[in-house]
Amino acid sequence: MVTTISEGFRQFRTNLEITSLQESTTSSRQQNVRDTVAEDFEVLESFLTGSYRRNTMIAPLTTADIDVFIVLDPKYYTDQSQHALLSSVMTTLKKRYPKTPKIKPDGQAVT
């Protein structure tokens, strides 16, 4: 049981920290997503943004996300509308992750 303010803050910080296993898991998962997109599309560049890249991601990870920015060759956009392109990316991800039910286009992204 926490008895001082300092102990309370230490416990609070501990509750928000991501374990090394969680860090390893999130690292491999974001790389797998990038690799999956690269299998079906010509990727010019990909990089991380958001809290994961800034090392400010906090637990619990059930409510967290990792922002991956993938720059595709412009030919995909000239051949398709934005929605059609995002649907194509969604299809690629669903092939690799068929048990993930919520993969969908969302604005200018696929979540």
N, C-alpha and C positions, 0 to 999 in steps of 0.2 A: 504494500500500500504506500502511495506517495504521501510524504509528510512535509515536504518543503516545496517552495515555488521552484527552486532549481531542479529538484528531482522531478517535479511535474513537467517542466519543459524538456528535460532529458527523455522522459517517457513519451511525451508527445512527439519529439523528434524521432525516436525509435519507431513509433507506430507509423510514421510517414516514410521511413527509409525503405528502399527497395533492396531486397536481399541479393547476394551474388548469383544465386540460382535464377531469380527473376530477371536480373540484368542479362545473364547469359541467354535465357529463353527469349527475351524480347529482341536481343541483338540478332539471334539466328532467325527469328520469325520475320523481322523487317527485311533482312537480306533475302530470305526465301521469296517474299512478295516481289522484291525488285527483280530477282532472277526469273520468276514466273512471267512477269510482264515482258522481260527481255527475250523470252523464248518465242513470243508471238509478234513482237513489235521491235522496230529499230529504235533503240533508246539512245538519244544523243548525250544525255546526262541524267543522273539521279542523285539526290541528296536528301538528307534529313533536315527537317525544320521543327520548330515547336519545342515543347518542354523536354522531350527526349534528347534532342541535340544539345540543348542548353544545360543538360544534367540537372533539371529542376523537376523532373517527373516524380510524383509522389504516389504512395500506396493509398488506397487499394487499387491494384491494377485492373480490377473488374470494371472500373469507371474511367480508366485511362485510355489514351490512344497514342499512336506513333504516327507523326505526319511525315510521309514520304512524298517528295516532289519528284516526278518523273517527266523529263522533257522528251517527247516523242518527235520523230522526224515530221516536219510540217506536211508531208505528202498524205498522212493519214487524215488530217483535218481538211485538206482540199478535196479529198475523195469522199468524205463523209461529213454530215453535220456534227456539231458538238455532241448532241445527244446520242447519235449513232456511234460515234467514236467511244464515248464513255460506256455505252452498252457493249461494245466490242471488248473493252478492257474488263468489264464485269464478267463477260462470258469466259474470258481467259482465266480470271481468278476463280470462277466457279468450277472450271475444269479441275483445277489443282486443289480447291477446297470445297468439295461438294457438300460437306456437312455443315458449312458455315451459312446459316440461313439469311443473314442480313446484308449480304454483299449487294450493293445497288448504287446506281448513279445518284449523286446528291449535289445539285448545283453544278459546280465546275470540277467536281471530284467524284471518285468512286470510294464509297466507305465500306 
